[in-house]
Amino acid sequence: MSSTIHNISFDCRDTYALAGFWSQVFDCPRQPDDFPGDPEAMLLPPGGPEVLFIAVPEGKAVKNRLHLDLEPADRSRADEVERLLGIGAVHVADQIRPDGSGWVVLADPEGNEFCVLRSAAERAASPAGVAATGDAAPVQALETAAGDPVASP
């Protein structure tokens, strides 16, 4: 027997606002029974686990120990980063290498870091590289032969 991921939870100050940001990231609506001031909010992204936002009194204080790696479904990494910045993400770091491998680190409006990888089309169009570990800051990651993070060491 094993476990499956039922939901991914974000502690946050404003459940409705943060769910609104991530609803645009995942292109799925907030739940109809979620309202401003609610202690929790939920998203049901297609093909993924539920995303739960839970109100907590304290703000984010340190780097995430767990983060999401996003892969653009229908656009390039650069176009997705531009879209996410336009809806309220903040640029944290650029880990793109000269060969195009790597990722961009962004943060949501409450400071939760996440990475944007190359799209599957971009990886398929590039020559396969040699697997290597990622840079030490801000995110450490192992890489696939295509040069994208797959797991934190």
DSSP file with accessible surface (Angstrom, degrees, kcal/mol):
  #  RESIDUE AA STRUCTURE BP1 BP2  ACC     N-H-->O    O-->H-N    N-H-->O    O-->H-N    TCO  KAPPA ALPHA  PHI   PSI    X-CA   Y-CA   Z-CA
    1    1 A M              0   0  239      0, 0.0     2,-0.3     0, 0.0     0, 0.0   0.000 360.0 360.0 360.0 153.0    0.0    0.0    0.0
    2    2 A S        -     0   0  110      0, 0.0     2,-0.3     0, 0.0     0, 0.0  -0.843 360.0-106.5-142.5 177.8    1.1    3.6   -0.6
    3    3 A S        -     0   0  119     -2,-0.3     2,-0.3     3,-0.0     0, 0.0  -0.767  21.4-154.1-108.8 156.7   -0.3    7.1   -0.1
    4    4 A T        -     0   0  127     -2,-0.3     2,-0.6     0, 0.0     0, 0.0  -0.887  31.2-100.0-122.3 159.8   -1.5    9.6   -2.7
    5    5 A I        +     0   0  120     -2,-0.3     3,-0.1     1,-0.2    45,-0.1  -0.705  35.1 178.6 -81.8 118.0   -1.6   13.3   -2.5
    6    6 A H        -     0   0  123     -2,-0.6    44,-1.6     1,-0.4     2,-0.3   0.886  66.5 -16.7 -83.0 -48.5   -5.1   14.5   -1.6
    7    7 A N  E     -a   50   0A  47     42,-0.2     2,-0.5    44,-0.0    -1,-0.4  -0.988  54.1-128.4-152.3 161.0   -4.3   18.2   -1.5
    8    8 A I  E     -a   51   0A  45     42,-2.6    44,-3.1    -2,-0.3     2,-0.4  -0.957  32.4-150.6-108.9 129.2   -1.5   20.6   -1.3
    9    9 A S  E     -a   52   0A  62     -2,-0.5     2,-0.5    42,-0.2    44,-0.2  -0.869  11.3-164.3-110.8 137.5   -2.0   23.2    1.5
   10   10 A F  E     -a   53   0A  22     42,-2.9    44,-2.9    -2,-0.4     2,-0.4  -0.980  13.7-145.3-113.9 122.4   -0.8   26.8    1.7
   11   11 A D  E     +a   54   0A  93     -2,-0.5     2,-0.3    42,-0.2    44,-0.2  -0.718  40.2 152.4 -77.0 138.0   -0.8   28.6    5.0
   12   12 A C  E     -a   55   0A   3     42,-2.5    44,-2.4    -2,-0.4     3,-0.2  -0.975  54.4-122.9-159.6 169.4   -1.6   32.2    4.2
   13   13 A R  S    S+     0   0  153     -2,-0.3     2,-0.6     1,-0.2    -1,-0.1   0.839 104.6  35.1 -86.8 -38.7   -3.1   35.4    5.6
   14   14 A D     >  -     0   0   77      1,-0.2     4,-2.5    40,-0.1     5,-0.3  -0.854  63.6-178.5-124.0  94.5   -5.7   36.0    2.9
   15   15 A T  H  > S+     0   0    4     -2,-0.6     4,-2.5    23,-0.4     5,-0.2   0.897  82.8  49.5 -60.7 -42.2   -7.2   32.7    1.7
   16   16 A Y  H  > S+     0   0   65     22,-0.3     4,-1.9     2,-0.2    -1,-0.2   0.929 113.6  44.5 -66.5 -45.7   -9.5   34.3   -0.9
   17   17 A A  H  > S+     0   0   48      2,-0.2     4,-2.0     1,-0.2    -2,-0.2   0.931 116.0  45.8 -66.3 -45.2   -6.8   36.6   -2.5
   18   18 A L  H  X S+     0   0    2     -4,-2.5     4,-2.5     1,-0.2     5,-0.2   0.913 111.8  51.6 -68.8 -37.5   -4.2   33.9   -2.6
   19   19 A A  H  X S+     0   0    0     -4,-2.5     4,-2.3    -5,-0.3    -1,-0.2   0.889 107.7  55.2 -62.3 -35.6   -6.6   31.3   -4.0
   20   20 A G  H  X S+     0   0    3     -4,-1.9     4,-1.3    -5,-0.2    -2,-0.2   0.916 107.9  47.6 -63.3 -42.2   -7.5   34.0   -6.6
   21   21 A F  H >X S+     0   0    8     -4,-2.0     4,-1.7     1,-0.2     3,-0.7   0.971 115.5  43.7 -60.8 -52.9   -3.8   34.3   -7.7
   22   22 A W  H 3X S+     0   0    2     -4,-2.5     4,-2.8     1,-0.3     5,-0.2   0.803 105.2  63.1 -68.1 -26.3   -3.4   30.5   -8.0
   23   23 A S  H 3X>S+     0   0   18     -4,-2.3     5,-2.2    -5,-0.2     4,-0.7   0.885 106.5  45.9 -64.0 -34.0   -6.7   30.1   -9.7
   24   24 A Q  H <<5S+     0   0   96     -4,-1.3    -2,-0.2    -3,-0.7    -1,-0.2   0.874 110.9  52.6 -73.6 -36.9   -5.2   32.3  -12.5
   25   25 A V  H  <5S+     0   0   11     -4,-1.7    -2,-0.2     1,-0.2    -1,-0.2   0.952 120.6  32.5 -59.8 -49.4   -2.0   30.2  -12.5
   26   26 A F  H  <5S-     0   0   50     -4,-2.8    -1,-0.2     2,-0.2    -2,-0.2   0.471 105.2-127.1 -88.4  -4.3   -3.9   26.9  -12.8
   27   27 A D  T  <5 +     0   0  143     -4,-0.7    -3,-0.2     1,-0.2    -4,-0.1   0.943  69.6 119.1  54.1  51.5   -6.7   28.4  -15.0
   28   28 A C      < -     0   0   12     -5,-2.2    -1,-0.2    -6,-0.2    -2,-0.2  -0.994  63.3-110.6-141.8 145.8   -9.4   27.0  -12.7
   29   29 A P        -     0   0  101      0, 0.0    15,-0.5     0, 0.0     2,-0.1  -0.313  30.3-104.6 -75.8 157.2  -12.0   29.0  -10.7
   30   30 A R  B     -B   43   0A  78      1,-0.1    13,-0.2    13,-0.1   -14,-0.0  -0.372  54.2 -87.0 -62.8 160.9  -12.3   29.4   -7.0
   31   31 A Q    >   -     0   0   49     11,-1.2     3,-2.1     1,-0.1    -1,-0.1  -0.460  35.0-121.8 -71.7 143.6  -15.0   27.3   -5.4
   32   32 A P  T 3  S+     0   0  113      0, 0.0    -1,-0.1     0, 0.0    -2,-0.1   0.736 110.4  55.4 -63.6 -19.5  -18.4   29.0   -5.4
   33   33 A D  T 3  S+     0   0  112      2,-0.0     2,-0.5     0, 0.0    -2,-0.1   0.285  85.0 101.4 -97.8  13.3  -18.7   28.8   -1.7
   34   34 A D    <   +     0   0   18     -3,-2.1     7,-0.1     8,-0.1    -4,-0.1  -0.849  48.9 172.1 -97.3 132.2  -15.4   30.6   -1.0
   35   35 A F    >   -     0   0  121     -2,-0.5     3,-2.1     1,-0.0   -19,-0.2  -0.925  41.9 -77.3-135.6 158.5  -15.7   34.2    0.0
   36   36 A P  T 3  S+     0   0   90      0, 0.0   -22,-0.0     0, 0.0    -1,-0.0  -0.262 118.1  25.1 -54.0 137.4  -13.4   37.0    1.3
   37   37 A G  T 3  S+     0   0   76      1,-0.3    18,-0.0     2,-0.0    -3,-0.0   0.298  86.3 139.6  88.7  -9.2  -12.6   36.5    5.0
   38   38 A D    <   -     0   0   47     -3,-2.1   -23,-0.4     1,-0.1    -1,-0.3  -0.371  59.2-128.6 -65.1 147.5  -13.2   32.7    4.9
   39   39 A P  S    S+     0   0   95      0, 0.0    16,-2.9     0, 0.0     2,-0.3   0.646  89.0  18.8 -74.3 -12.6  -10.7   30.7    7.0
   40   40 A E  E     - C   0  54A 107     14,-0.2     2,-0.3     2,-0.0    14,-0.2  -0.990  60.9-168.7-152.7 157.4  -10.0   28.4    4.0
   41   41 A A  E     - C   0  53A   1     12,-1.9    12,-2.9    -2,-0.3     2,-0.4  -0.972  12.1-150.6-143.0 156.3  -10.4   28.3    0.3
   42   42 A M  E     - C   0  52A  39     -2,-0.3   -11,-1.2    10,-0.2     2,-0.4  -0.979   7.6-166.3-135.9 141.2  -10.0   25.5   -2.3
   43   43 A L  E     -BC  30  51A   0      8,-2.5     8,-2.4    -2,-0.4   -13,-0.1  -0.950   8.4-157.9-119.6 148.7   -9.1   25.1   -5.9
   44   44 A L        -     0   0   80    -15,-0.5     6,-0.2    -2,-0.4     3,-0.1  -0.682  16.9-165.7-123.1  76.1   -9.6   21.9   -8.0
   45   45 A P    >   -     0   0   15      0, 0.0     3,-1.7     0, 0.0     2,-0.1  -0.341  32.4-101.3 -63.1 141.1   -7.1   22.2  -10.8
   46   46 A P  T 3  S+     0   0  109      0, 0.0   -18,-0.0     0, 0.0    -2,-0.0  -0.393 103.7   6.3 -63.1 133.4   -7.8   19.7  -13.7
   47   47 A G  T 3  S+     0   0   95      1,-0.2    -3,-0.0    -2,-0.1     0, 0.0   0.513 118.0  84.0  76.3   5.5   -5.5   16.7  -13.5
   48   48 A G  S <  S-     0   0   40     -3,-1.7    -1,-0.2     1,-0.1     3,-0.1  -0.804  83.8 -82.5-133.1 175.5   -4.0   17.6  -10.1
   49   49 A P        -     0   0   47      0, 0.0   -42,-0.2     0, 0.0   -43,-0.1  -0.303  58.5 -86.2 -71.3 162.6   -4.6   17.4   -6.4
   50   50 A E  E     -a    7   0A  55    -44,-1.6   -42,-2.6    -6,-0.2     2,-0.5  -0.332  37.8-139.6 -61.2 149.9   -6.8   19.9   -4.6
   51   51 A V  E     -aC   8  43A   4     -8,-2.4    -8,-2.5   -44,-0.2     2,-0.4  -0.979  19.4-165.0-118.3 119.0   -5.1   23.1   -3.5
   52   52 A L  E     -aC   9  42A  22    -44,-3.1   -42,-2.9    -2,-0.5     2,-0.5  -0.877   8.9-159.3-110.3 134.7   -6.1   24.3   -0.1
   53   53 A F  E     -aC  10  41A   0    -12,-2.9   -12,-1.9    -2,-0.4     2,-0.5  -0.968  12.4-169.7-115.1 122.1   -5.5   27.7    1.4
   54   54 A I  E     -aC  11  40A  54    -44,-2.9   -42,-2.5    -2,-0.5   -14,-0.2  -0.955  21.5-122.9-119.4 128.7   -5.7   28.0    5.2
   55   55 A A  E     +a   12   0A  43    -16,-2.9   -42,-0.2    -2,-0.5   -41,-0.1  -0.483  33.7 173.5 -71.7 131.5   -5.7   31.2    7.1
   56   56 A V        -     0   0   29    -44,-2.4    -2,-0.0    -2,-0.2     0, 0.0  -0.962  35.1-129.0-132.6 153.2   -2.9   31.6    9.7
   57   57 A P  S    S+     0   0  110      0, 0.0     2,-0.2     0, 0.0   -44,-0.1   0.809  85.0  72.0 -75.3 -27.2   -2.1   34.7   11.8
   58   58 A E  S    S-     0   0  111      1,-0.1    -2,-0.2   -46,-0.1     2,-0.1  -0.580  76.1-128.7 -92.8 152.0    1.6   34.8   11.0
   59   59 A G        -     0   0   34     -2,-0.2     2,-0.2     1,-0.1    -1,-0.1  -0.367  42.5 -76.2 -86.2 172.4    3.3   35.8    7.7
   60   60 A K        +     0   0   79     50,-0.4    -1,-0.1     1,-0.1     3,-0.1  -0.510  49.1 175.5 -69.2 133.4    5.9   33.8    5.8
   61   61 A A        +     0   0   95     -2,-0.2     2,-0.3     1,-0.2    -1,-0.1   0.714  54.5  21.2-114.8 -29.0    9.3   34.2    7.6
   62   62 A V  S    S-     0   0  113      1,-0.1    -1,-0.2     0, 0.0     3,-0.1  -0.843  93.1 -64.9-136.6 173.8   11.8   31.9    5.7
   63   63 A K        -     0   0  103     -2,-0.3    -1,-0.1     1,-0.1    49,-0.1  -0.252  61.7 -98.7 -58.5 143.2   12.4   30.1    2.4
   64   64 A N        -     0   0   27      1,-0.1    -1,-0.1    -4,-0.0     3,-0.1  -0.346  21.1-156.3 -59.1 143.5    9.9   27.4    1.6
   65   65 A R  S    S+     0   0  244      1,-0.2     2,-0.4    -3,-0.1    -1,-0.1   0.538  87.4  35.6 -94.8 -10.5   11.1   23.9    2.3
   66   66 A L  S    S+     0   0  143     47,-0.1     2,-0.3     2,-0.0    -1,-0.2  -0.994  75.3 171.4-138.4 137.1    8.7   22.6   -0.3
   67   67 A H        -     0   0   34     -2,-0.4     2,-0.4    -3,-0.1    47,-0.2  -0.965  31.4-109.0-144.4 164.7    7.8   24.3   -3.5
   68   68 A L  E     -d  114   0B  35     45,-0.5    47,-2.6    -2,-0.3     2,-0.6  -0.759  18.4-152.4 -93.6 139.4    5.9   23.7   -6.7
   69   69 A D  E     -d  115   0B  60     -2,-0.4     2,-0.4    45,-0.2    47,-0.2  -0.969  19.0-156.6-107.5 116.5    7.7   23.3  -10.1
   70   70 A L  E     -d  116   0B  24     45,-3.4    47,-3.1    -2,-0.6    44,-0.0  -0.795   8.8-160.8 -99.4 138.3    5.4   24.5  -12.9
   71   71 A E        -     0   0   92     -2,-0.4    48,-0.1    45,-0.2    47,-0.1  -0.975  26.9-120.5-115.3 118.0    5.6   23.4  -16.5
   72   72 A P        -     0   0    4      0, 0.0    48,-0.6     0, 0.0     5,-0.1  -0.345  20.7-160.6 -57.2 135.1    3.9   25.6  -19.0
   73   73 A A  S    S+     0   0  100     46,-0.1    48,-0.1     1,-0.1     3,-0.0   0.833  81.7  10.8 -86.9 -34.7    1.3   23.6  -20.9
   74   74 A D  S    S+     0   0  119      2,-0.1     2,-0.3    45,-0.0    -1,-0.1   0.090 121.3  42.9-138.3  22.9    0.8   25.8  -24.0
   75   75 A R  S    S-     0   0   87      3,-0.0    46,-0.1     0, 0.0    44,-0.0  -0.963  84.8 -81.0-157.3 172.8    3.5   28.4  -24.1
   76   76 A S     >  -     0   0   31     -2,-0.3     4,-2.4     1,-0.1     5,-0.2  -0.280  41.7-109.3 -76.1 164.8    7.2   28.9  -23.6
   77   77 A R  H  > S+     0   0   16      1,-0.2     4,-2.9     2,-0.2     5,-0.2   0.931 120.6  52.0 -57.8 -46.1    8.8   29.3  -20.1
   78   78 A A  H  > S+     0   0   65      1,-0.2     4,-2.3     2,-0.2    -1,-0.2   0.917 110.6  47.1 -60.0 -43.6    9.5   33.0  -21.0
   79   79 A D  H  > S+     0   0   87      2,-0.2     4,-2.2     1,-0.2    -1,-0.2   0.888 113.0  49.3 -65.9 -37.8    5.9   33.6  -22.0
   80   80 A E  H  X S+     0   0   13     -4,-2.4     4,-2.8     2,-0.2     5,-0.2   0.916 109.7  51.0 -68.6 -42.1    4.6   31.9  -18.8
   81   81 A V  H  X S+     0   0   17     -4,-2.9     4,-2.7     2,-0.2     5,-0.2   0.944 110.8  49.4 -59.3 -44.9    7.0   33.9  -16.6
   82   82 A E  H  X S+     0   0  138     -4,-2.3     4,-1.9    -5,-0.2    -2,-0.2   0.921 111.8  48.8 -59.6 -43.5    5.7   37.1  -18.2
   83   83 A R  H  X S+     0   0   68     -4,-2.2     4,-1.0     2,-0.2    -2,-0.2   0.935 112.3  47.9 -62.5 -45.3    2.1   36.0  -17.7
   84   84 A L  H ><>S+     0   0    0     -4,-2.8     5,-2.5     1,-0.2     3,-0.6   0.891 109.7  51.7 -67.5 -38.0    2.7   35.1  -14.0
   85   85 A L  H ><5S+     0   0   72     -4,-2.7     3,-1.2     1,-0.2    -1,-0.2   0.897 106.7  56.8 -62.2 -36.6    4.4   38.4  -13.3
   86   86 A G  H 3<5S+     0   0   68     -4,-1.9    -1,-0.2     1,-0.2    -2,-0.2   0.733 106.3  48.5 -67.4 -23.8    1.4   40.1  -14.9
   87   87 A I  T <<5S-     0   0   40     -4,-1.0    -1,-0.2    -3,-0.6    -2,-0.2   0.364 135.1 -76.8-100.0   5.1   -1.0   38.5  -12.4
   88   88 A G  T < 5S+     0   0   33     -3,-1.2    -3,-0.2    -4,-0.4    -2,-0.1   0.430  81.6 137.4 122.5  -1.5    1.1   39.3   -9.3
   89   89 A A      < -     0   0    8     -5,-2.5     2,-0.4    -6,-0.1    -1,-0.3  -0.351  43.5-137.1 -69.3 160.2    4.0   37.0   -9.0
   90   90 A V  E     -E  107   0B  88     17,-2.4    17,-2.0    18,-0.0     2,-0.3  -0.964  16.2-117.9-121.1 135.8    7.4   38.5   -8.1
   91   91 A H  E     +E  106   0B  91     -2,-0.4    15,-0.2    15,-0.2     3,-0.1  -0.573  36.6 167.8 -72.8 128.3   10.7   37.6   -9.7
   92   92 A V  E     -     0   0B  65     13,-2.8     2,-0.3     1,-0.4    14,-0.2   0.784  59.1 -18.8-106.8 -49.5   13.1   36.0   -7.2
   93   93 A A  E     -E  105   0B  19     12,-1.8    12,-3.1    45,-0.0     2,-0.6  -0.992  48.2-131.9-161.4 154.2   15.9   34.5   -9.2
   94   94 A D  E     +E  104   0B  91     -2,-0.3    10,-0.2    10,-0.2     8,-0.0  -0.960  22.0 171.6-114.0 116.1   16.9   33.3  -12.7
   95   95 A Q        +     0   0   21      8,-2.7     2,-0.4    -2,-0.6     8,-0.4  -0.061  31.5 135.5-111.9  28.8   18.5   29.9  -12.9
   96   96 A I        -     0   0   66      6,-0.3     6,-0.2     2,-0.0     5,-0.1  -0.666  43.9-145.8 -81.9 131.3   18.5   29.6  -16.7
   97   97 A R    >   -     0   0   49      4,-2.9     3,-2.5    -2,-0.4    -2,-0.1  -0.480  29.0-100.2 -92.1 164.4   21.8   28.3  -18.1
   98   98 A P  T 3  S+     0   0  148      0, 0.0    -1,-0.1     0, 0.0    -2,-0.0   0.806 123.3  56.3 -55.5 -29.0   23.3   29.4  -21.4
   99   99 A D  T 3  S-     0   0  107      1,-0.1     3,-0.1     2,-0.0    -3,-0.0   0.436 121.3-106.9 -83.9   1.6   22.0   26.2  -23.1
  100  100 A G  S <  S+     0   0   22     -3,-2.5    -1,-0.1     1,-0.3    18,-0.0   0.286  81.1 123.7  93.6 -12.6   18.4   27.1  -22.0
  101  101 A S        +     0   0    5     -5,-0.1    -4,-2.9    16,-0.0    -1,-0.3  -0.221  43.5  57.6 -71.8 173.2   18.1   24.5  -19.3
  102  102 A G  S    S-     0   0    0     45,-1.8    16,-0.5    -6,-0.2     2,-0.3  -0.679  73.2-100.9 104.4-158.5   17.3   25.6  -15.7
  103  103 A W        -     0   0    0     -8,-0.4    -8,-2.7    -2,-0.2     2,-0.4  -0.949  15.2-112.7-159.4 169.6   14.3   27.5  -14.3
  104  104 A V  E     -EF  94 116B   7     12,-1.9    12,-2.5    -2,-0.3     2,-0.5  -0.962  26.0-142.0-115.9 132.6   13.0   30.8  -13.1
  105  105 A V  E     +EF  93 115B   1    -12,-3.1   -13,-2.8    -2,-0.4   -12,-1.8  -0.859  27.6 169.6 -97.5 125.2   12.1   31.3   -9.4
  106  106 A L  E     -EF  91 114B   0      8,-3.0     8,-2.7    -2,-0.5     2,-0.4  -0.777  22.2-139.6-121.8 170.7    9.1   33.4   -8.7
  107  107 A A  E     -EF  90 113B   9    -17,-2.0   -17,-2.4    -2,-0.3     6,-0.2  -0.986  16.2-125.4-132.2 145.6    7.1   34.1   -5.5
  108  108 A D    >   -     0   0    2      4,-2.1     3,-2.5    -2,-0.4   -19,-0.1  -0.206  48.1 -83.1 -77.1 176.3    3.3   34.4   -5.1
  109  109 A P  T 3  S+     0   0   77      0, 0.0    -1,-0.1     0, 0.0   -91,-0.0   0.705 132.3  49.1 -59.5 -17.7    1.8   37.5   -3.5
  110  110 A E  T 3  S-     0   0   52      2,-0.1   -50,-0.4   -92,-0.1   -92,-0.0   0.302 124.4-100.4-103.0   9.2    2.4   36.1    0.0
  111  111 A G    <   +     0   0   27     -3,-2.5     2,-0.6     1,-0.3   -22,-0.0   0.520  68.8 149.5  92.9   6.2    6.0   35.2   -0.8
  112  112 A N        -     0   0   21    -49,-0.1    -4,-2.1     1,-0.1    -1,-0.3  -0.634  42.5-133.5 -76.4 118.9    5.7   31.5   -1.4
  113  113 A E  E     + F   0 107B  39     -2,-0.6   -45,-0.5    -6,-0.2     2,-0.3  -0.403  31.5 167.4 -74.1 147.9    8.5   30.6   -3.9
  114  114 A F  E     -dF  68 106B   2     -8,-2.7    -8,-3.0   -47,-0.2     2,-0.3  -0.962  25.1-126.6-151.6 160.8    7.8   28.4   -7.0
  115  115 A C  E     -dF  69 105B   1    -47,-2.6   -45,-3.4    -2,-0.3     2,-0.5  -0.862   4.7-148.0-114.3 149.8    9.7   27.6  -10.1
  116  116 A V  E     -dF  70 104B   0    -12,-2.5   -12,-1.9    -2,-0.3   -45,-0.2  -0.976  22.3-167.1-116.2 118.6    8.8   27.8  -13.8
  117  117 A L        -     0   0   15    -47,-3.1   -14,-0.1    -2,-0.5     2,-0.1  -0.382  32.9 -79.8 -92.3 175.7   10.5   25.1  -15.9
  118  118 A R        -     0   0   11    -16,-0.5    -1,-0.2    -2,-0.1   -42,-0.1  -0.397  53.1-105.6 -69.7 153.8   10.8   24.8  -19.7
  119  119 A S     >  -     0   0    9    -48,-0.1     4,-2.4     1,-0.1     5,-0.2  -0.335  29.5-107.4 -72.3 164.4    7.8   23.5  -21.5
  120  120 A A  H  > S+     0   0   48    -48,-0.6     4,-2.6     1,-0.2     5,-0.2   0.898 122.5  54.2 -59.9 -38.3    7.8   20.0  -22.8
  121  121 A A  H  > S+     0   0   74      1,-0.2     4,-1.7     2,-0.2    -1,-0.2   0.902 107.9  49.0 -64.3 -40.3    8.1   21.4  -26.4
  122  122 A E  H  > S+     0   0   56      2,-0.2     4,-0.6     1,-0.2    -1,-0.2   0.905 112.5  47.7 -66.2 -40.9   11.1   23.5  -25.4
  123  123 A R  H >< S+     0   0   60     -4,-2.4     3,-1.0     1,-0.2    -2,-0.2   0.918 111.1  51.0 -64.9 -41.7   12.8   20.4  -23.8
  124  124 A A  H 3< S+     0   0   88     -4,-2.6    -1,-0.2     1,-0.2    -2,-0.2   0.830 108.2  53.1 -65.3 -30.5   12.0   18.3  -26.9
  125  125 A A  H 3< S+     0   0   90     -4,-1.7    -1,-0.2    -5,-0.2    -2,-0.2   0.581  99.6  75.9 -82.5  -9.4   13.5   20.9  -29.2
  126  126 A S  S << S-     0   0   28     -3,-1.0     2,-0.1    -4,-0.6     3,-0.1  -0.739  90.6-102.4-104.2 151.3   16.8   21.1  -27.3
  127  127 A P        -     0   0  119      0, 0.0     2,-0.1     0, 0.0    -2,-0.1  -0.409  46.9 -99.2 -66.7 145.2   19.7   18.5  -27.4
  128  128 A A        -     0   0   87     -4,-0.1    18,-0.2    -2,-0.1     2,-0.1  -0.441  44.3-156.5 -66.2 135.5   19.8   16.3  -24.3
  129  129 A G        -     0   0   32     16,-2.5     2,-0.4    -2,-0.1    18,-0.1  -0.364  25.9 -83.6-102.8-175.2   22.4   17.4  -21.8
  130  130 A V        -     0   0  138     -2,-0.1    -1,-0.1    16,-0.1    14,-0.0  -0.766  49.5-107.9 -91.3 133.9   24.3   15.6  -19.1
  131  131 A A        +     0   0   63     -2,-0.4     2,-0.3    11,-0.0    14,-0.1  -0.365  52.5 158.4 -61.9 137.5   22.5   15.3  -15.8
  132  132 A A        -     0   0   55     12,-0.3    11,-0.7     9,-0.0     2,-0.2  -0.970  43.0 -94.1-152.5 164.6   23.9   17.5  -13.1
  133  133 A T  B     -G  142   0C  98     -2,-0.3     9,-0.2     9,-0.2     3,-0.1  -0.550  45.5-113.4 -82.2 154.0   22.9   19.1   -9.8
  134  134 A G        -     0   0   14      7,-2.9    -1,-0.1    -2,-0.2     6,-0.1  -0.151  43.2 -72.0 -78.3 175.2   21.5   22.6   -9.9
  135  135 A D        -     0   0   81    -40,-0.1     6,-0.2     1,-0.1    -1,-0.2  -0.303  43.6-116.9 -65.4 156.5   23.0   25.7   -8.5
  136  136 A A  S    S+     0   0   75      4,-0.1     4,-0.1     1,-0.1    -1,-0.1   0.775  80.8  87.3 -70.6 -27.7   23.1   26.1   -4.7
  137  137 A A  S    S-     0   0   69      1,-0.1    -1,-0.1     2,-0.1    -2,-0.1  -0.985  97.0 -11.7-134.5 143.7   20.9   29.2   -4.5
  138  138 A P  S    S+     0   0   36      0, 0.0     2,-0.4     0, 0.0    -1,-0.1  -0.992 132.5  13.6 -90.0 -11.9   18.0   29.8   -4.3
  139  139 A V        -     0   0    7     -4,-0.1     2,-0.4     2,-0.0    -2,-0.1  -0.985  62.2-150.9-127.7 128.9   16.8   26.3   -5.1
  140  140 A Q        +     0   0  105     -2,-0.4     2,-0.3    -4,-0.1    -4,-0.1  -0.822  30.3 159.8 -95.6 137.1   18.8   23.1   -5.1
  141  141 A A        -     0   0    3     -2,-0.4    -7,-2.9    11,-0.2    11,-0.2  -0.996  40.1-123.6-155.2 147.8   17.6   20.4   -7.5
  142  142 A L  E     -GH 133 151C  73      9,-2.8     8,-1.9    -2,-0.3     9,-0.6  -0.595  37.9-137.7 -80.8 156.5   18.6   17.3   -9.4
  143  143 A E  E     - H   0 149C  18    -11,-0.7     2,-0.1     6,-0.2    -1,-0.0  -0.888   3.0-128.6-122.7 151.9   18.1   17.6  -13.1
  144  144 A T    >   -     0   0   47      4,-2.0     3,-2.2    -2,-0.3   -12,-0.3  -0.300  47.7 -92.1 -77.2 174.1   16.9   15.3  -15.8
  145  145 A A  T 3  S+     0   0   54      1,-0.3   -16,-2.5     2,-0.1    -1,-0.1   0.801 130.1  60.5 -60.6 -24.9   19.0   14.8  -18.9
  146  146 A A  T 3  S-     0   0   27    -18,-0.2    -1,-0.3     2,-0.1   -16,-0.1   0.525 120.0-110.8 -81.6  -4.8   17.0   17.7  -20.4
  147  147 A G  S <  S+     0   0    5     -3,-2.2   -45,-1.8     1,-0.3    -2,-0.1   0.700  73.7 126.9  89.4  20.1   18.3   20.0  -17.6
  148  148 A D        -     0   0    4    -47,-0.2    -4,-2.0   -31,-0.1    -1,-0.3  -0.866  64.5-100.2-112.8 146.2   15.1   20.6  -15.6
  149  149 A P  E     +H  143   0C   6      0, 0.0    -6,-0.2     0, 0.0     3,-0.1  -0.317  40.6 166.1 -64.3 142.2   14.7   20.0  -11.8
  150  150 A V  E     +     0   0C  88     -8,-1.9     2,-0.3     1,-0.4    -7,-0.1   0.536  63.2   3.3-126.7 -23.0   13.0   16.8  -10.7
  151  151 A A  E     -H  142   0C  49     -9,-0.6    -9,-2.8     0, 0.0    -1,-0.4  -0.962  66.3-114.7-163.7 146.3   13.7   16.5   -7.0
  152  152 A S              0   0   79     -2,-0.3   -11,-0.2   -11,-0.2   -13,-0.0  -0.676 360.0 360.0 -82.8 137.7   15.4   18.4   -4.2
  153  153 A P              0   0  107      0, 0.0   -13,-0.1     0, 0.0    -1,-0.1  -0.253 360.0 360.0 -72.4 360.0   18.5   16.7   -2.7
